[in-house]
Amino acid sequence: MTSVPSETLPAIVNRMATADPDRVFIQGVDGRSATWGQLQSSTIDWAARFLSLGVKRGDVVVTILDAGVDAVSVWLGLASIGAIDAATNPEFRGRMLAYAINNCQPELLVVAPQYVGIVETVATELQTVKRVLVLDGDGNRLESQLPGVVALGDLTPNSADTAAARDQVRVPEFHDIACITYTSGTTGPSKAVKLPWGQLHSINLGTFPIEDLTPSDVFYCTTSHAHFGSKSIPYHAAMAGGQVVMRPKFALPSFWDDIIKFQVTTGMLVGSMADLLLRDSTGPTGPTSLRNLFMAPLGSNYREFSEKFGVRVCTAYNSTEGGVAITSGWNPTNSSTVGSLRKGYPGFEVRLVDANDYEVPDGTVGECVIRSRVPWVMNAGYLNNDSATASAWRNGWFHTGDALVRTPEGDYIFVDRLKDAIRRRGENISSFEVEADVLANPDIAECAAVAVPADSAEDEILLFAVRRRGATISPQDLHEDLQSRMARFMVPRYIEFVDELPKTQATLRVIKAELRTRGVGPDTWDAKSKAPQRQASTVAEK
């Protein structure tokens, strides 16, 4: 494409609703779709509904929905009146759900009917909620212990409501908050991140080499409503002038069916997802319509995936709070890379620093800190958490909490989350590197390494692993294999096989905080005793 619009998504919707109103922009895998004209009309209708419920500029509204046409329309309706969508994970339960809602201090919740029962379980814990809008669509009033429940069908706007809404809506600017999204919580409690429109725009400019995308591209969005991808990917498609296909979450059995059915050209995968697809014997044996793939982190077999399916692959370094300051371009040659410093707009700077924020030399592990010369292209802080905001933005740089290494050639290598790093026998160990070695064993499908207390002041390594289907490898077999090809200080002392690893619903990243809390259990095999803890303790008692 020759140019990329420097517009927020609502501005693009308005422009395209005039230029090409009948062209489908969003296609849901459930069969629902929205043209540019329909999306503009739906935005106005939602604005009218929210105004009738008393929503004002600056209000935060918590939404618990599935990604799709309704979720995008609700988001744009809120944005058009200056309110803010705080998407909350429908997988949250109990304490986590109550915390996520209360932290945003909303007066209004918008909930899909399938999640009403889940929200009802925390009804007595909700501190600020006065109204709950349920998207049932049938107009029947609902009986619920939630406060002020109203059904979508009761809020059908008439012509006067619509006209009044048109007079009040406005197109947001880059400095306005586009949405609030919770961090994945892989290392601790989730924080609510304020993402400006400028940040979403910057992310989209840096993810793919956007100059290589065209209006013929069809994007595939499989992220949860609670992940910023469910907003940035439709926006990305609009910036390219293309279309977007939306599935509420990634589903391995549906991936290739969706690609073929909707002629998807442009997708995004976590490396582990790509590895699973590569091993799936029911998938295609060669190229499909898919030609552009963003993969982060790169899977161990990303080159094989690229060659088999005829796609060009790119990667980047990013987080909920960041704005893609490090990116690779197409087909990186180094499987460990996250890319190099992004050039040009918006003028990102990256440093790797020690615990006191002093820059470390090339080849030395340091925390990645980022800033930009352009305002509003990175997060605007954490909602209702000033201390976390001040800590993350100390000394004028955003501290990512990630450990990276820069090569003399300017290539950045991801090492680990700082909280996931392991200190053992005087050595600093990357859990990422331990896992890479474990995954080289053909019987291991997935794994996660975490630190657990040792007899001394340092750590031991606990490895949780998932066997490949049909594999019978024992913990001792795996330990012996790792001893034969890993540095001694990196070989896990503890090994436990599990059926699955706990993961974030949006991006399928392993929640290591949960594994650390779980720790060594009765079924954990110990290299010192050559037995599971249950058996070892029985022997010790005798």
JOURGI-V418719 format. One record per residue. N is the residue number from 0. SS is DSSP state (a for helix, b for strand, c for the rest). PSI is psi in whole degrees, 0 to 359 (999 if undefined). NEAR is the number of other ideal C-beta (glycine too) atoms within 12 Angstrom. Layout:
n=(N/N)
ss=(SS/SS)
psi=(PSI/PSI)
near=(NEAR/NEAR)
This chain:
n=(0/1/2/3/4/5/6/7/8/9/10/11/12/13/14/15/16/17/18/19/20/21/22/23/24/25/26/27/28/29/30/31/32/33/34/35/36/37/38/39/40/41/42/43/44/45/46/47/48/49/50/51/52/53/54/55/56/57/58/59/60/61/62/63/64/65/66/67/68/69/70/71/72/73/74/75/76/77/78/79/80/81/82/83/84/85/86/87/88/89/90/91/92/93/94/95/96/97/98/99/100/101/102/103/104/105/106/107/108/109/110/111/112/113/114/115/116/117/118/119/120/121/122/123/124/125/126/127/128/129/130/131/132/133/134/135/136/137/138/139/140/141/142/143/144/145/146/147/148/149/150/151/152/153/154/155/156/157/158/159/160/161/162/163/164/165/166/167/168/169/170/171/172/173/174/175/176/177/178/179/180/181/182/183/184/185/186/187/188/189/190/191/192/193/194/195/196/197/198/199/200/201/202/203/204/205/206/207/208/209/210/211/212/213/214/215/216/217/218/219/220/221/222/223/224/225/226/227/228/229/230/231/232/233/234/235/236/237/238/239/240/241/242/243/244/245/246/247/248/249/250/251/252/253/254/255/256/257/258/259/260/261/262/263/264/265/266/267/268/269/270/271/272/273/274/275/276/277/278/279/280/281/282/283/284/285/286/287/288/289/290/291/292/293/294/295/296/297/298/299/300/301/302/303/304/305/306/307/308/309/310/311/312/313/314/315/316/317/318/319/320/321/322/323/324/325/326/327/328/329/330/331/332/333/334/335/336/337/338/339/340/341/342/343/344/345/346/347/348/349/350/351/352/353/354/355/356/357/358/359/360/361/362/363/364/365/366/367/368/369/370/371/372/373/374/375/376/377/378/379/380/381/382/383/384/385/386/387/388/389/390/391/392/393/394/395/396/397/398/399/400/401/402/403/404/405/406/407/408/409/410/411/412/413/414/415/416/417/418/419/420/421/422/423/424/425/426/427/428/429/430/431/432/433/434/435/436/437/438/439/440/441/442/443/444/445/446/447/448/449/450/451/452/453/454/455/456/457/458/459/460/461/462/463/464/465/466/467/468/469/470/471/472/473/474/475/476/477/478/479/480/481/482/483/484/485/486/487/488/489/490/491/492/493/494/495/496/497/498/499/500/501/502/503/504/505/506/507/508/509/510/511/512/513/514/515/516/517/518/519/520/521/522/523/524/525/526/527/528/529/530/531/532/533/534/535/536/537/538/539/540/541)
ss=(c/c/c/c/c/c/c/c/a/a/a/a/a/a/a/a/a/a/a/c/c/c/c/b/b/b/b/b/c/c/c/c/b/b/b/a/a/a/a/a/a/a/a/a/a/a/a/a/a/a/a/a/c/c/c/c/c/c/c/b/b/b/b/b/c/c/c/c/a/a/a/a/a/a/a/a/a/a/a/a/c/c/c/b/b/b/b/c/c/c/c/c/c/a/a/a/a/a/a/a/a/a/a/a/c/c/c/b/b/b/b/c/a/a/a/a/a/a/a/a/c/c/a/a/a/c/c/c/c/c/b/b/b/b/c/c/c/c/c/c/c/c/c/c/c/c/c/c/b/b/b/a/a/a/a/c/c/c/a/a/a/a/a/a/a/a/a/a/c/c/c/c/c/c/c/c/b/b/b/b/b/b/c/c/c/c/c/c/c/c/c/b/b/b/b/b/a/a/a/a/a/a/a/a/a/a/a/c/c/a/a/a/c/c/c/c/c/b/b/b/b/c/c/c/c/c/c/c/a/a/a/a/a/a/a/a/a/a/a/a/c/c/b/b/b/b/c/c/c/c/c/a/a/a/a/a/a/a/a/a/a/a/c/c/c/b/b/b/b/c/a/a/a/a/a/a/a/a/a/c/c/c/c/c/c/c/c/c/c/c/c/b/b/b/b/c/c/c/c/c/c/a/a/a/a/a/a/a/a/c/c/b/b/b/b/b/b/c/c/c/c/c/c/c/c/b/b/b/b/b/c/c/c/c/c/c/b/b/b/b/b/c/c/c/c/c/c/b/b/b/b/b/b/c/c/c/c/c/b/c/c/c/c/c/c/b/b/b/b/b/b/b/c/c/c/c/c/c/c/c/c/b/c/c/c/a/a/a/a/a/a/a/c/a/a/a/c/b/b/b/b/b/b/b/b/b/c/c/c/c/b/b/b/b/b/b/b/a/a/a/c/b/b/b/c/c/b/b/b/c/a/a/a/a/a/a/a/a/a/c/c/c/c/b/b/b/b/b/b/b/b/b/b/c/c/c/c/c/b/b/b/b/b/b/b/b/b/c/c/c/c/c/c/c/a/a/a/a/a/a/a/a/a/c/c/c/c/a/a/a/c/c/c/b/b/b/b/c/c/c/c/c/b/c/c/c/c/c/c/b/c/a/a/a/a/a/a/a/c/c/c/c/c/c/b/b/c/c/c/c/b/b/a/a/a/a/a/a/a/a/a/c)
psi=(155/331/153/127/134/66/154/163/316/326/320/319/314/319/314/332/335/318/323/64/333/3/131/129/312/131/117/149/347/1/345/149/170/127/172/318/318/322/321/315/319/323/316/317/318/323/317/318/314/323/322/336/4/14/134/165/133/347/144/125/123/130/135/93/175/145/138/196/313/316/319/319/317/314/311/327/317/314/327/342/12/10/171/128/120/91/129/140/121/352/347/149/156/235/316/320/314/318/312/321/309/326/330/347/50/153/339/135/144/119/134/148/327/348/2/315/324/316/326/332/342/18/319/348/353/127/329/350/128/332/149/117/121/128/62/335/359/356/357/135/142/142/125/154/356/150/139/45/133/141/152/320/341/356/33/115/140/181/324/319/316/317/319/321/319/328/340/342/155/161/124/155/170/332/352/151/120/324/168/129/138/143/162/338/28/336/357/193/140/148/145/112/133/115/115/160/324/328/314/318/316/319/314/327/334/348/294/156/90/339/345/359/153/169/347/353/138/115/150/119/115/22/153/153/331/349/143/343/331/348/318/327/313/320/319/314/320/321/326/350/15/211/167/135/130/127/135/330/161/135/114/314/340/349/300/328/317/317/313/315/316/5/48/136/337/119/173/135/145/145/322/327/317/321/319/318/324/327/353/111/347/355/179/157/359/195/149/201/340/124/344/124/124/126/119/122/166/135/162/338/34/327/319/318/313/314/319/318/4/40/151/138/141/162/175/169/123/163/176/323/341/190/31/73/343/126/156/335/185/142/65/144/343/117/344/350/153/2/194/174/130/132/155/204/136/33/51/147/141/135/152/125/162/190/341/15/19/138/139/155/163/142/354/136/134/162/136/123/146/148/171/152/348/131/156/13/5/176/152/24/181/132/128/37/69/325/320/322/313/321/317/326/23/148/25/8/146/124/116/337/9/140/125/166/139/134/164/337/358/12/138/136/125/131/306/165/139/322/347/353/149/135/115/129/40/5/141/125/135/122/329/317/322/313/323/319/320/319/348/343/125/346/356/125/316/159/165/132/133/160/139/157/140/177/331/197/353/204/160/163/126/124/124/131/149/124/150/154/129/349/146/16/138/163/321/321/314/317/317/321/315/323/330/346/9/155/140/321/347/348/125/137/321/138/133/127/135/161/327/160/144/133/156/142/329/314/1/31/142/134/91/335/322/321/322/320/321/314/202/126/182/336/6/126/136/123/334/317/351/35/161/159/322/314/320/319/326/318/318/323/325/999)
near=(19/12/15/27/27/20/26/36/42/43/30/37/44/29/24/33/27/15/19/21/20/17/24/25/42/44/34/31/30/18/14/25/27/35/24/35/24/27/43/37/27/35/42/34/32/44/39/31/39/42/33/27/33/19/37/18/23/19/29/36/45/50/48/46/40/36/45/34/37/39/41/46/41/46/50/47/43/45/43/43/39/28/42/42/46/44/48/45/39/35/30/32/21/17/16/28/33/26/28/42/43/27/32/41/27/41/29/42/47/48/45/31/29/16/34/29/21/27/41/29/22/32/24/15/21/32/19/22/34/22/31/39/46/38/35/26/18/14/15/16/17/27/11/26/19/31/22/23/31/31/27/31/19/23/31/19/28/14/13/13/23/26/17/19/30/23/16/23/33/21/23/38/21/29/19/32/37/44/49/44/48/41/40/38/35/35/31/20/22/37/33/42/42/38/47/36/40/33/45/49/41/43/44/46/37/44/45/43/29/37/17/22/34/24/25/20/32/38/49/47/47/38/43/38/46/44/41/46/46/46/49/41/43/46/46/43/45/44/42/36/30/39/38/48/43/43/36/35/31/36/19/25/14/25/35/29/22/33/33/21/19/34/22/40/33/42/46/42/42/34/37/35/36/38/28/30/38/31/23/23/11/14/26/22/13/13/21/28/27/39/29/38/42/46/42/39/38/39/29/31/26/38/24/20/35/30/16/24/35/19/36/30/42/39/44/39/40/41/38/42/38/42/48/42/45/40/37/39/29/24/25/31/19/22/26/26/33/42/43/29/30/36/19/17/21/30/20/36/24/36/30/37/29/18/14/13/20/15/20/23/16/19/17/21/30/33/35/41/37/42/28/31/17/25/20/28/37/44/43/32/27/30/32/24/26/13/13/27/23/15/17/32/25/19/18/16/26/40/35/40/30/39/37/41/31/32/20/11/16/20/28/39/38/39/36/37/35/31/22/36/32/41/24/32/21/12/20/25/35/33/41/36/31/39/39/31/30/38/30/20/31/17/24/35/29/36/40/43/45/44/36/33/20/20/12/11/11/21/32/32/48/39/45/44/41/31/27/20/15/9/17/12/26/20/37/19/23/37/33/19/25/35/20/15/17/26/19/18/25/30/31/43/38/38/46/37/33/27/14/19/30/27/29/33/33/39/35/35/33/35/33/38/26/26/35/29/16/23/23/34/22/17/23/35/34/32/28/19/22/19/24/25/28/19/19/22/17/13/14/13/8/7)
